[in-house]
């Protein structure tokens, strides 16, 4: 399974991704603020992956890597 598909699957249960109307609104907000939806999806996915960890070692470097794609 590709990384993008995994990320989409890890947020698929959230209303912003599962509800069609909410997803349209999310897309509009992302476009307005020039945040690619895939970047937001990856950030939320990463946070959900790491939420159970007491210390999320390396998460800030990963955030920088993901956000660096917006330049």
CHARMM-style PDB file with segment names, atoms N, HN, CA, C and O in Angstrom:
ATOM      1  N   UNK     1       0.848  -1.175   0.000  1.00  0.00      PROA
ATOM      2  CA  UNK     1       0.000   0.000   0.000  1.00  0.00      PROA
ATOM      3  C   UNK     1       0.897   1.242   0.000  1.00  0.00      PROA
ATOM      4  O   UNK     1       1.831   1.321   0.798  1.00  0.00      PROA
ATOM      5  N   UNK     2       0.632   2.197  -0.869  1.00  0.00      PROA
ATOM      6  HN  UNK     2      -0.127   2.132  -1.517  1.00  0.00      PROA
ATOM      7  CA  UNK     2       1.480   3.386  -0.947  1.00  0.00      PROA
ATOM      8  C   UNK     2       1.256   4.272   0.272  1.00  0.00      PROA
ATOM      9  O   UNK     2       0.237   4.175   0.956  1.00  0.00      PROA
ATOM     10  N   UNK     3       2.240   5.143   0.526  1.00  0.00      PROA
ATOM     11  HN  UNK     3       3.067   5.222  -0.030  1.00  0.00      PROA
ATOM     12  CA  UNK     3       2.176   6.026   1.691  1.00  0.00      PROA
ATOM     13  C   UNK     3       0.956   6.938   1.629  1.00  0.00      PROA
ATOM     14  O   UNK     3       0.301   7.152   2.649  1.00  0.00      PROA
ATOM     15  N   UNK     4       0.636   7.480   0.457  1.00  0.00      PROA
ATOM     16  HN  UNK     4       1.168   7.306  -0.372  1.00  0.00      PROA
ATOM     17  CA  UNK     4      -0.515   8.369   0.305  1.00  0.00      PROA
ATOM     18  C   UNK     4      -1.813   7.641   0.615  1.00  0.00      PROA
ATOM     19  O   UNK     4      -2.685   8.188   1.289  1.00  0.00      PROA
ATOM     20  N   UNK     5      -1.949   6.413   0.128  1.00  0.00      PROA
ATOM     21  HN  UNK     5      -1.240   5.969  -0.420  1.00  0.00      PROA
ATOM     22  CA  UNK     5      -3.159   5.623   0.392  1.00  0.00      PROA
ATOM     23  C   UNK     5      -3.267   5.317   1.879  1.00  0.00      PROA
ATOM     24  O   UNK     5      -4.362   5.363   2.440  1.00  0.00      PROA
ATOM     25  N   UNK     6      -2.147   5.007   2.524  1.00  0.00      PROA
ATOM     26  HN  UNK     6      -1.257   4.970   2.068  1.00  0.00      PROA
ATOM     27  CA  UNK     6      -2.157   4.741   3.964  1.00  0.00      PROA
ATOM     28  C   UNK     6      -2.606   5.969   4.735  1.00  0.00      PROA
ATOM     29  O   UNK     6      -3.400   5.863   5.670  1.00  0.00      PROA
ATOM     30  N   UNK     7      -2.100   7.141   4.346  1.00  0.00      PROA
ATOM     31  HN  UNK     7      -1.455   7.227   3.587  1.00  0.00      PROA
ATOM     32  CA  UNK     7      -2.471   8.372   5.028  1.00  0.00      PROA
ATOM     33  C   UNK     7      -3.958   8.651   4.868  1.00  0.00      PROA
ATOM     34  O   UNK     7      -4.633   9.016   5.831  1.00  0.00      PROA
ATOM     35  N   UNK     8      -4.463   8.482   3.667  1.00  0.00      PROA
ATOM     36  HN  UNK     8      -3.915   8.185   2.885  1.00  0.00      PROA
ATOM     37  CA  UNK     8      -5.888   8.706   3.434  1.00  0.00      PROA
ATOM     38  C   UNK     8      -6.723   7.717   4.235  1.00  0.00      PROA
ATOM     39  O   UNK     8      -7.779   8.077   4.754  1.00  0.00      PROA
ATOM     40  N   UNK     9      -6.267   6.487   4.341  1.00  0.00      PROA
ATOM     41  HN  UNK     9      -5.408   6.194   3.920  1.00  0.00      PROA
ATOM     42  CA  UNK     9      -6.989   5.476   5.108  1.00  0.00      PROA
ATOM     43  C   UNK     9      -6.980   5.805   6.591  1.00  0.00      PROA
ATOM     44  O   UNK     9      -7.949   5.526   7.298  1.00  0.00      PROA
ATOM     45  N   UNK    10      -5.877   6.405   7.073  1.00  0.00      PROA
ATOM     46  HN  UNK    10      -5.090   6.632   6.500  1.00  0.00      PROA
ATOM     47  CA  UNK    10      -5.782   6.688   8.502  1.00  0.00      PROA
ATOM     48  C   UNK    10      -6.648   7.867   8.936  1.00  0.00      PROA
ATOM     49  O   UNK    10      -6.855   8.061  10.133  1.00  0.00      PROA
ATOM     50  N   UNK    11      -7.153   8.652   8.000  1.00  0.00      PROA
ATOM     51  HN  UNK    11      -6.985   8.494   7.027  1.00  0.00      PROA
ATOM     52  CA  UNK    11      -8.047   9.760   8.341  1.00  0.00      PROA
ATOM     53  C   UNK    11      -9.465   9.542   7.814  1.00  0.00      PROA
ATOM     54  O   UNK    11     -10.344  10.376   8.032  1.00  0.00      PROA
ATOM     55  N   UNK    12      -9.686   8.441   7.133  1.00  0.00      PROA
ATOM     56  HN  UNK    12      -8.972   7.763   6.956  1.00  0.00      PROA
ATOM     57  CA  UNK    12     -10.977   8.185   6.471  1.00  0.00      PROA
ATOM     58  C   UNK    12     -12.159   8.171   7.433  1.00  0.00      PROA
ATOM     59  O   UNK    12     -13.292   8.421   7.021  1.00  0.00      PROA
ATOM     60  N   UNK    13     -11.912   7.886   8.698  1.00  0.00      PROA
ATOM     61  HN  UNK    13     -10.991   7.684   9.032  1.00  0.00      PROA
ATOM     62  CA  UNK    13     -13.010   7.841   9.671  1.00  0.00      PROA
ATOM     63  C   UNK    13     -13.364   9.223  10.226  1.00  0.00      PROA
ATOM     64  O   UNK    13     -14.389   9.377  10.891  1.00  0.00      PROA
ATOM     65  N   UNK    14     -12.537  10.212   9.961  1.00  0.00      PROA
ATOM     66  HN  UNK    14     -11.705  10.087   9.420  1.00  0.00      PROA
ATOM     67  CA  UNK    14     -12.798  11.562  10.458  1.00  0.00      PROA
ATOM     68  C   UNK    14     -13.822  12.273   9.578  1.00  0.00      PROA
ATOM     69  O   UNK    14     -13.765  12.155   8.354  1.00  0.00      PROA
ATOM     70  N   UNK    15     -14.754  13.007  10.178  1.00  0.00      PROA
ATOM     71  HN  UNK    15     -14.800  13.104  11.173  1.00  0.00      PROA
ATOM     72  CA  UNK    15     -15.806  13.674   9.404  1.00  0.00      PROA
ATOM     73  C   UNK    15     -15.292  14.591   8.293  1.00  0.00      PROA
ATOM     74  O   UNK    15     -15.927  14.694   7.244  1.00  0.00      PROA
ATOM     75  N   UNK    16     -14.158  15.255   8.503  1.00  0.00      PROA
ATOM     76  HN  UNK    16     -13.642  15.171   9.356  1.00  0.00      PROA
ATOM     77  CA  UNK    16     -13.647  16.143   7.454  1.00  0.00      PROA
ATOM     78  C   UNK    16     -13.260  15.387   6.194  1.00  0.00      PROA
ATOM     79  O   UNK    16     -13.194  15.969   5.111  1.00  0.00      PROA
ATOM     80  N   UNK    17     -13.005  14.101   6.331  1.00  0.00      PROA
ATOM     81  HN  UNK    17     -13.058  13.628   7.210  1.00  0.00      PROA
ATOM     82  CA  UNK    17     -12.657  13.292   5.168  1.00  0.00      PROA
ATOM     83  C   UNK    17     -13.794  12.356   4.755  1.00  0.00      PROA
ATOM     84  O   UNK    17     -13.924  12.034   3.574  1.00  0.00      PROA
ATOM     85  N   UNK    18     -14.611  11.919   5.700  1.00  0.00      PROA
ATOM     86  HN  UNK    18     -14.505  12.181   6.659  1.00  0.00      PROA
ATOM     87  CA  UNK    18     -15.654  10.934   5.381  1.00  0.00      PROA
ATOM     88  C   UNK    18     -16.970  11.559   4.919  1.00  0.00      PROA
ATOM     89  O   UNK    18     -17.715  10.931   4.166  1.00  0.00      PROA
ATOM     90  N   UNK    19     -17.264  12.761   5.348  1.00  0.00      PROA
ATOM     91  HN  UNK    19     -16.659  13.271   5.959  1.00  0.00      PROA
ATOM     92  CA  UNK    19     -18.500  13.439   4.962  1.00  0.00      PROA
ATOM     93  C   UNK    19     -18.227  14.295   3.725  1.00  0.00      PROA
ATOM     94  O   UNK    19     -17.359  15.167   3.755  1.00  0.00      PROA
ATOM     95  N   UNK    20     -18.951  14.054   2.657  1.00  0.00      PROA
ATOM     96  HN  UNK    20     -19.656  13.346   2.632  1.00  0.00      PROA
ATOM     97  CA  UNK    20     -18.699  14.730   1.379  1.00  0.00      PROA
ATOM     98  C   UNK    20     -18.794  16.247   1.501  1.00  0.00      PROA
ATOM     99  O   UNK    20     -17.935  16.957   0.978  1.00  0.00      PROA
ATOM    100  N   UNK    21     -19.821  16.759   2.182  1.00  0.00      PROA
ATOM    101  HN  UNK    21     -20.518  16.183   2.607  1.00  0.00      PROA
ATOM    102  CA  UNK    21     -19.986  18.209   2.325  1.00  0.00      PROA
ATOM    103  C   UNK    21     -18.846  18.800   3.153  1.00  0.00      PROA
ATOM    104  O   UNK    21     -18.296  19.843   2.799  1.00  0.00      PROA
ATOM    105  N   UNK    22     -18.496  18.144   4.238  1.00  0.00      PROA
ATOM    106  HN  UNK    22     -18.943  17.296   4.525  1.00  0.00      PROA
ATOM    107  CA  UNK    22     -17.393  18.625   5.072  1.00  0.00      PROA
ATOM    108  C   UNK    22     -16.079  18.598   4.296  1.00  0.00      PROA
ATOM    109  O   UNK    22     -15.255  19.500   4.443  1.00  0.00      PROA
ATOM    110  N   UNK    23     -15.882  17.584   3.481  1.00  0.00      PROA
ATOM    111  HN  UNK    23     -16.552  16.851   3.362  1.00  0.00      PROA
ATOM    112  CA  UNK    23     -14.652  17.474   2.709  1.00  0.00      PROA
ATOM    113  C   UNK    23     -14.556  18.585   1.671  1.00  0.00      PROA
ATOM    114  O   UNK    23     -13.472  19.114   1.422  1.00  0.00      PROA
ATOM    115  N   UNK    24     -15.673  18.934   1.074  1.00  0.00      PROA
ATOM    116  HN  UNK    24     -16.553  18.504   1.276  1.00  0.00      PROA
ATOM    117  CA  UNK    24     -15.690  20.053   0.121  1.00  0.00      PROA
ATOM    118  C   UNK    24     -15.316  21.345   0.827  1.00  0.00      PROA
ATOM    119  O   UNK    24     -14.530  22.141   0.313  1.00  0.00      PROA
ATOM    120  N   UNK    25     -15.886  21.546   2.010  1.00  0.00      PROA
ATOM    121  HN  UNK    25     -16.524  20.899   2.427  1.00  0.00      PROA
ATOM    122  CA  UNK    25     -15.574  22.762   2.776  1.00  0.00      PROA
ATOM    123  C   UNK    25     -14.099  22.790   3.175  1.00  0.00      PROA
ATOM    124  O   UNK    25     -13.454  23.837   3.118  1.00  0.00      PROA
ATOM    125  N   UNK    26     -13.574  21.636   3.580  1.00  0.00      PROA
ATOM    126  HN  UNK    26     -14.098  20.786   3.627  1.00  0.00      PROA
ATOM    127  CA  UNK    26     -12.162  21.541   3.931  1.00  0.00      PROA
ATOM    128  C   UNK    26     -11.297  21.899   2.725  1.00  0.00      PROA
ATOM    129  O   UNK    26     -10.319  22.636   2.854  1.00  0.00      PROA
ATOM    130  N   UNK    27     -11.654  21.384   1.570  1.00  0.00      PROA
ATOM    131  HN  UNK    27     -12.449  20.785   1.466  1.00  0.00      PROA
ATOM    132  CA  UNK    27     -10.899  21.671   0.348  1.00  0.00      PROA
ATOM    133  C   UNK    27     -10.912  23.162   0.024  1.00  0.00      PROA
ATOM    134  O   UNK    27      -9.897  23.720  -0.393  1.00  0.00      PROA
ATOM    135  N   UNK    28     -12.060  23.803   0.218  1.00  0.00      PROA
ATOM    136  HN  UNK    28     -12.884  23.350   0.557  1.00  0.00      PROA
ATOM    137  CA  UNK    28     -12.179  25.241  -0.050  1.00  0.00      PROA
ATOM    138  C   UNK    28     -11.279  26.034   0.900  1.00  0.00      PROA
ATOM    139  O   UNK    28     -10.587  26.959   0.477  1.00  0.00      PROA
ATOM    140  N   UNK    29     -11.291  25.671   2.171  1.00  0.00      PROA
ATOM    141  HN  UNK    29     -11.853  24.919   2.515  1.00  0.00      PROA
ATOM    142  CA  UNK    29     -10.452  26.367   3.155  1.00  0.00      PROA
ATOM    143  C   UNK    29      -8.975  26.150   2.847  1.00  0.00      PROA
ATOM    144  O   UNK    29      -8.179  27.086   2.919  1.00  0.00      PROA
ATOM    145  N   UNK    30      -8.613  24.928   2.507  1.00  0.00      PROA
ATOM    146  HN  UNK    30      -9.259  24.167   2.449  1.00  0.00      PROA
ATOM    147  CA  UNK    30      -7.220  24.639   2.161  1.00  0.00      PROA
ATOM    148  C   UNK    30      -6.788  25.460   0.950  1.00  0.00      PROA
ATOM    149  O   UNK    30      -5.695  26.027   0.935  1.00  0.00      PROA
ATOM    150  N   UNK    31      -7.638  25.522  -0.051  1.00  0.00      PROA
ATOM    151  HN  UNK    31      -8.526  25.062  -0.039  1.00  0.00      PROA
ATOM    152  CA  UNK    31      -7.314  26.294  -1.255  1.00  0.00      PROA
ATOM    153  C   UNK    31      -7.179  27.777  -0.926  1.00  0.00      PROA
ATOM    154  O   UNK    31      -6.259  28.441  -1.405  1.00  0.00      PROA
ATOM    155  N   UNK    32      -8.089  28.294  -0.114  1.00  0.00      PROA
ATOM    156  HN  UNK    32      -8.836  27.755   0.275  1.00  0.00      PROA
ATOM    157  CA  UNK    32      -8.065  29.705   0.274  1.00  0.00      PROA
ATOM    158  C   UNK    32      -6.754  30.071   0.961  1.00  0.00      PROA
ATOM    159  O   UNK    32      -6.201  31.146   0.731  1.00  0.00      PROA
ATOM    160  N   UNK    33      -6.264  29.169   1.804  1.00  0.00      PROA
ATOM    161  HN  UNK    33      -6.714  28.295   1.991  1.00  0.00      PROA
ATOM    162  CA  UNK    33      -5.050  29.447   2.580  1.00  0.00      PROA
ATOM    163  C   UNK    33      -3.795  28.825   1.962  1.00  0.00      PROA
ATOM    164  O   UNK    33      -2.723  28.816   2.567  1.00  0.00      PROA
ATOM    165  N   UNK    34      -3.957  28.306   0.741  1.00  0.00      PROA
ATOM    166  HN  UNK    34      -4.827  28.314   0.249  1.00  0.00      PROA
ATOM    167  CA  UNK    34      -2.847  27.726  -0.016  1.00  0.00      PROA
ATOM    168  C   UNK    34      -2.130  26.601   0.739  1.00  0.00      PROA
ATOM    169  O   UNK    34      -0.902  26.518   0.749  1.00  0.00      PROA
ATOM    170  N   UNK    35      -2.929  25.747   1.364  1.00  0.00      PROA
ATOM    171  HN  UNK    35      -3.927  25.814   1.356  1.00  0.00      PROA
ATOM    172  CA  UNK    35      -2.414  24.549   2.040  1.00  0.00      PROA
ATOM    173  C   UNK    35      -2.901  23.344   1.245  1.00  0.00      PROA
ATOM    174  O   UNK    35      -4.101  23.071   1.214  1.00  0.00      PROA
ATOM    175  N   UNK    36      -1.995  22.624   0.607  1.00  0.00      PROA
ATOM    176  HN  UNK    36      -1.020  22.846   0.632  1.00  0.00      PROA
ATOM    177  CA  UNK    36      -2.423  21.449  -0.153  1.00  0.00      PROA
ATOM    178  C   UNK    36      -3.131  20.438   0.759  1.00  0.00      PROA
ATOM    179  O   UNK    36      -2.655  20.143   1.855  1.00  0.00      PROA
ATOM    180  N   UNK    37      -4.243  19.926   0.306  1.00  0.00      PROA
ATOM    181  HN  UNK    37      -4.630  20.166  -0.584  1.00  0.00      PROA
ATOM    182  CA  UNK    37      -5.014  18.983   1.112  1.00  0.00      PROA
ATOM    183  C   UNK    37      -4.183  17.766   1.490  1.00  0.00      PROA
ATOM    184  O   UNK    37      -4.335  17.232   2.589  1.00  0.00      PROA
ATOM    185  N   UNK    38      -3.303  17.320   0.593  1.00  0.00      PROA
ATOM    186  HN  UNK    38      -3.180  17.754  -0.299  1.00  0.00      PROA
ATOM    187  CA  UNK    38      -2.483  16.153   0.922  1.00  0.00      PROA
ATOM    188  C   UNK    38      -1.500  16.452   2.048  1.00  0.00      PROA
ATOM    189  O   UNK    38      -1.151  15.553   2.813  1.00  0.00      PROA
ATOM    190  N   UNK    39      -1.046  17.703   2.163  1.00  0.00      PROA
ATOM    191  HN  UNK    39      -1.329  18.433   1.541  1.00  0.00      PROA
ATOM    192  CA  UNK    39      -0.162  18.085   3.269  1.00  0.00      PROA
ATOM    193  C   UNK    39      -0.935  18.025   4.581  1.00  0.00      PROA
ATOM    194  O   UNK    39      -0.443  17.472   5.565  1.00  0.00      PROA
ATOM    195  N   UNK    40      -2.129  18.582   4.605  1.00  0.00      PROA
ATOM    196  HN  UNK    40      -2.529  19.031   3.807  1.00  0.00      PROA
ATOM    197  CA  UNK    40      -2.954  18.536   5.813  1.00  0.00      PROA
ATOM    198  C   UNK    40      -3.282  17.090   6.180  1.00  0.00      PROA
ATOM    199  O   UNK    40      -3.236  16.717   7.352  1.00  0.00      PROA
ATOM    200  N   UNK    41      -3.608  16.291   5.189  1.00  0.00      PROA
ATOM    201  HN  UNK    41      -3.646  16.594   4.236  1.00  0.00      PROA
ATOM    202  CA  UNK    41      -3.917  14.879   5.428  1.00  0.00      PROA
ATOM    203  C   UNK    41      -2.725  14.170   6.046  1.00  0.00      PROA
ATOM    204  O   UNK    41      -2.883  13.384   6.980  1.00  0.00      PROA
ATOM    205  N   UNK    42      -1.540  14.442   5.534  1.00  0.00      PROA
ATOM    206  HN  UNK    42      -1.411  15.081   4.775  1.00  0.00      PROA
ATOM    207  CA  UNK    42      -0.339  13.796   6.062  1.00  0.00      PROA
ATOM    208  C   UNK    42      -0.042  14.247   7.493  1.00  0.00      PROA
ATOM    209  O   UNK    42       0.358  13.433   8.325  1.00  0.00      PROA
ATOM    210  N   UNK    43      -0.234  15.534   7.785  1.00  0.00      PROA
ATOM    211  HN  UNK    43      -0.560  16.195   7.109  1.00  0.00      PROA
ATOM    212  CA  UNK    43      -0.007  16.034   9.144  1.00  0.00      PROA
ATOM    213  C   UNK    43      -0.980  15.404  10.144  1.00  0.00      PROA
ATOM    214  O   UNK    43      -0.574  14.986  11.229  1.00  0.00      PROA
ATOM    215  N   UNK    44      -2.244  15.339   9.784  1.00  0.00      PROA
ATOM    216  HN  UNK    44      -2.574  15.678   8.903  1.00  0.00      PROA
ATOM    217  CA  UNK    44      -3.245  14.738  10.677  1.00  0.00      PROA
ATOM    218  C   UNK    44      -2.963  13.254  10.855  1.00  0.00      PROA
ATOM    219  O   UNK    44      -3.076  12.727  11.961  1.00  0.00      PROA
ATOM    220  N   UNK    45      -2.601  12.587   9.784  1.00  0.00      PROA
ATOM    221  HN  UNK    45      -2.509  13.015   8.885  1.00  0.00      PROA
ATOM    222  CA  UNK    45      -2.273  11.168   9.847  1.00  0.00      PROA
ATOM    223  C   UNK    45      -1.085  10.925  10.772  1.00  0.00      PROA
ATOM    224  O   UNK    45      -1.111  10.014  11.600  1.00  0.00      PROA
ATOM    225  N   UNK    46      -0.049  11.740  10.627  1.00  0.00      PROA
ATOM    226  HN  UNK    46      -0.028  12.479   9.955  1.00  0.00      PROA
ATOM    227  CA  UNK    46       1.137  11.612  11.476  1.00  0.00      PROA
ATOM    228  C   UNK    46       0.775  11.825  12.943  1.00  0.00      PROA
ATOM    229  O   UNK    46       1.216  11.065  13.805  1.00  0.00      PROA
ATOM    230  N   UNK    47      -0.013  12.835  13.229  1.00  0.00      PROA
ATOM    231  HN  UNK    47      -0.371  13.452  12.528  1.00  0.00      PROA
ATOM    232  CA  UNK    47      -0.422  13.107  14.608  1.00  0.00      PROA
ATOM    233  C   UNK    47      -1.215  11.940  15.182  1.00  0.00      PROA
ATOM    234  O   UNK    47      -1.020  11.564  16.338  1.00  0.00      PROA
ATOM    235  N   UNK    48      -2.096  11.374  14.388  1.00  0.00      PROA
ATOM    236  HN  UNK    48      -2.254  11.679  13.449  1.00  0.00      PROA
ATOM    237  CA  UNK    48      -2.891  10.236  14.871  1.00  0.00      PROA
ATOM    238  C   UNK    48      -2.009   9.016  15.116  1.00  0.00      PROA
ATOM    239  O   UNK    48      -2.235   8.269  16.067  1.00  0.00      PROA
ATOM    240  N   UNK    49      -1.004   8.811  14.264  1.00  0.00      PROA
ATOM    241  HN  UNK    49      -0.821   9.418  13.491  1.00  0.00      PROA
ATOM    242  CA  UNK    49      -0.072   7.701  14.439  1.00  0.00      PROA
ATOM    243  C   UNK    49       0.685   7.816  15.748  1.00  0.00      PROA
ATOM    244  O   UNK    49       0.910   6.824  16.442  1.00  0.00      PROA
ATOM    245  N   UNK    50       1.070   9.030  16.073  1.00  0.00      PROA
ATOM    246  HN  UNK    50       0.887   9.836  15.509  1.00  0.00      PROA
ATOM    247  CA  UNK    50       1.965   9.259  17.207  1.00  0.00      PROA
ATOM    248  C   UNK    50       1.243   9.632  18.496  1.00  0.00      PROA
ATOM    249  O   UNK    50       1.901   9.793  19.524  1.00  0.00      PROA
ATOM    250  N   UNK    51      -0.072   9.776  18.486  1.00  0.00      PROA
ATOM    251  HN  UNK    51      -0.606   9.645  17.651  1.00  0.00      PROA
ATOM    252  CA  UNK    51      -0.786  10.278  19.657  1.00  0.00      PROA
ATOM    253  C   UNK    51      -0.654   9.391  20.886  1.00  0.00      PROA
ATOM    254  O   UNK    51      -0.778   9.875  22.010  1.00  0.00      PROA
ATOM    255  N   UNK    52      -0.408   8.124  20.696  1.00  0.00      PROA
ATOM    256  HN  UNK    52      -0.307   7.731  19.782  1.00  0.00      PROA
ATOM    257  CA  UNK    52      -0.298   7.207  21.832  1.00  0.00      PROA
ATOM    258  C   UNK    52       1.089   7.225  22.467  1.00  0.00      PROA
ATOM    259  O   UNK    52       1.280   6.698  23.562  1.00  0.00      PROA
ATOM    260  N   UNK    53       2.052   7.830  21.781  1.00  0.00      PROA
ATOM    261  HN  UNK    53       1.896   8.258  20.891  1.00  0.00      PROA
ATOM    262  CA  UNK    53       3.418   7.847  22.289  1.00  0.00      PROA
ATOM    263  C   UNK    53       3.594   8.938  23.342  1.00  0.00      PROA
ATOM    264  O   UNK    53       3.111  10.060  23.187  1.00  0.00      PROA
ATOM    265  N   UNK    54       4.288   8.585  24.404  1.00  0.00      PROA
ATOM    266  HN  UNK    54       4.679   7.674  24.530  1.00  0.00      PROA
ATOM    267  CA  UNK    54       4.561   9.563  25.445  1.00  0.00      PROA
ATOM    268  C   UNK    54       5.505  10.644  24.910  1.00  0.00      PROA
ATOM    269  O   UNK    54       5.295  11.836  25.137  1.00  0.00      PROA
ATOM    270  N   UNK    55       6.544  10.207  24.198  1.00  0.00      PROA
ATOM    271  HN  UNK    55       6.715   9.239  24.014  1.00  0.00      PROA
ATOM    272  CA  UNK    55       7.494  11.129  23.581  1.00  0.00      PROA
ATOM    273  C   UNK    55       7.562  10.795  22.100  1.00  0.00      PROA
ATOM    274  O   UNK    55       8.024   9.719  21.721  1.00  0.00      PROA
ATOM    275  N   UNK    56       7.111  11.694  21.285  1.00  0.00      PROA
ATOM    276  HN  UNK    56       6.735  12.568  21.592  1.00  0.00      PROA
ATOM    277  CA  UNK    56       7.088  11.454  19.839  1.00  0.00      PROA
ATOM    278  C   UNK    56       8.423  11.886  19.233  1.00  0.00      PROA
ATOM    279  O   UNK    56       8.505  12.909  18.553  1.00  0.00      PROA
ATOM    280  N   UNK    57       9.457  11.100  19.488  1.00  0.00      PROA
ATOM    281  HN  UNK    57       9.390  10.269  20.040  1.00  0.00      PROA
ATOM    282  CA  UNK    57      10.807  11.406  19.010  1.00  0.00      PROA
ATOM    283  C   UNK    57      10.825  11.601  17.494  1.00  0.00      PROA
ATOM    284  O   UNK    57      10.347  10.755  16.738  1.00  0.00      PROA
ATOM    285  N   UNK    58      11.383  12.726  17.071  1.00  0.00      PROA
ATOM    286  HN  UNK    58      11.772  13.413  17.685  1.00  0.00      PROA
ATOM    287  CA  UNK    58      11.536  12.998  15.648  1.00  0.00      PROA
ATOM    288  C   UNK    58      10.316  13.581  14.962  1.00  0.00      PROA
ATOM    289  O   UNK    58      10.342  13.806  13.752  1.00  0.00      PROA
ATOM    290  N   UNK    59       9.255  13.830  15.703  1.00  0.00      PROA
ATOM    291  HN  UNK    59       9.234  13.647  16.686  1.00  0.00      PROA
ATOM    292  CA  UNK    59       8.021  14.291  15.058  1.00  0.00      PROA
ATOM    293  C   UNK    59       8.181  15.704  14.487  1.00  0.00      PROA
ATOM    294  O   UNK    59       7.604  16.018  13.446  1.00  0.00      PROA
ATOM    295  N   UNK    60       8.959  16.554  15.160  1.00  0.00      PROA
ATOM    296  HN  UNK    60       9.428  16.299  16.005  1.00  0.00      PROA
ATOM    297  CA  UNK    60       9.110  17.922  14.656  1.00  0.00      PROA
ATOM    298  C   UNK    60       9.883  17.946  13.345  1.00  0.00      PROA
ATOM    299  O   UNK    60       9.579  18.742  12.457  1.00  0.00      PROA
ATOM    300  N   UNK    61      10.875  17.083  13.222  1.00  0.00      PROA
ATOM    301  HN  UNK    61      11.122  16.437  13.943  1.00  0.00      PROA
ATOM    302  CA  UNK    61      11.599  16.994  11.957  1.00  0.00      PROA
ATOM    303  C   UNK    61      10.658  16.517  10.849  1.00  0.00      PROA
ATOM    304  O   UNK    61      10.740  16.986   9.714  1.00  0.00      PROA
ATOM    305  N   UNK    62       9.780  15.596  11.179  1.00  0.00      PROA
ATOM    306  HN  UNK    62       9.714  15.214  12.101  1.00  0.00      PROA
ATOM    307  CA  UNK    62       8.818  15.082  10.190  1.00  0.00      PROA
ATOM    308  C   UNK    62       7.829  16.181   9.809  1.00  0.00      PROA
ATOM    309  O   UNK    62       7.475  16.312   8.637  1.00  0.00      PROA
ATOM    310  N   UNK    63       7.372  16.985  10.799  1.00  0.00      PROA
ATOM    311  HN  UNK    63       7.659  16.879  11.751  1.00  0.00      PROA
ATOM    312  CA  UNK    63       6.497  18.120  10.505  1.00  0.00      PROA
ATOM    313  C   UNK    63       7.186  19.071   9.528  1.00  0.00      PROA
ATOM    314  O   UNK    63       6.579  19.505   8.549  1.00  0.00      PROA
ATOM    315  N   UNK    64       8.449  19.392   9.791  1.00  0.00      PROA
ATOM    316  HN  UNK    64       8.942  19.039  10.586  1.00  0.00      PROA
ATOM    317  CA  UNK    64       9.195  20.294   8.920  1.00  0.00      PROA
ATOM    318  C   UNK    64       9.305  19.729   7.504  1.00  0.00      PROA
ATOM    319  O   UNK    64       9.180  20.458   6.520  1.00  0.00      PROA
ATOM    320  N   UNK    65       9.537  18.435   7.418  1.00  0.00      PROA
ATOM    321  HN  UNK    65       9.638  17.842   8.218  1.00  0.00      PROA
ATOM    322  CA  UNK    65       9.644  17.776   6.109  1.00  0.00      PROA
ATOM    323  C   UNK    65       8.334  17.891   5.340  1.00  0.00      PROA
ATOM    324  O   UNK    65       8.334  18.208   4.150  1.00  0.00      PROA
ATOM    325  N   UNK    66       7.222  17.634   6.016  1.00  0.00      PROA
ATOM    326  HN  UNK    66       7.222  17.376   6.982  1.00  0.00      PROA
ATOM    327  CA  UNK    66       5.901  17.688   5.371  1.00  0.00      PROA
ATOM    328  C   UNK    66       5.581  19.138   4.974  1.00  0.00      PROA
ATOM    329  O   UNK    66       5.169  19.399   3.843  1.00  0.00      PROA
ATOM    330  N   UNK    67       5.773  20.070   5.904  1.00  0.00      PROA
ATOM    331  HN  UNK    67       6.108  19.859   6.822  1.00  0.00      PROA
ATOM    332  CA  UNK    67       5.455  21.474   5.620  1.00  0.00      PROA
ATOM    333  C   UNK    67       6.399  22.052   4.577  1.00  0.00      PROA
ATOM    334  O   UNK    67       6.031  22.991   3.871  1.00  0.00      PROA
ATOM    335  N   UNK    68       7.602  21.513   4.466  1.00  0.00      PROA
ATOM    336  HN  UNK    68       7.901  20.751   5.040  1.00  0.00      PROA
ATOM    337  CA  UNK    68       8.557  21.985   3.465  1.00  0.00      PROA
ATOM    338  C   UNK    68       8.069  21.771   2.043  1.00  0.00      PROA
ATOM    339  O   UNK    68       8.546  22.427   1.117  1.00  0.00      PROA
ATOM    340  N   UNK    69       7.130  20.867   1.861  1.00  0.00      PROA
ATOM    341  HN  UNK    69       6.742  20.334   2.613  1.00  0.00      PROA
ATOM    342  CA  UNK    69       6.568  20.626   0.526  1.00  0.00      PROA
ATOM    343  C   UNK    69       5.693  21.775   0.052  1.00  0.00      PROA
ATOM    344  O   UNK    69       5.336  21.840  -1.124  1.00  0.00      PROA
ATOM    345  N   UNK    70       5.343  22.686   0.961  1.00  0.00      PROA
ATOM    346  HN  UNK    70       5.633  22.634   1.916  1.00  0.00      PROA
ATOM    347  CA  UNK    70       4.466  23.805   0.604  1.00  0.00      PROA
ATOM    348  C   UNK    70       5.236  24.955  -0.040  1.00  0.00      PROA
ATOM    349  O   UNK    70       4.621  25.824  -0.659  1.00  0.00      PROA
ATOM    350  N   UNK    71       6.538  24.985   0.085  1.00  0.00      PROA
ATOM    351  HN  UNK    71       7.037  24.279   0.587  1.00  0.00      PROA
ATOM    352  CA  UNK    71       7.347  26.097  -0.451  1.00  0.00      PROA
ATOM    353  C   UNK    71       7.238  26.235  -1.940  1.00  0.00      PROA
ATOM    354  OT1 UNK    71       7.860  27.122  -2.524  1.00  0.00      PROA
TER     355      UNK     71
END
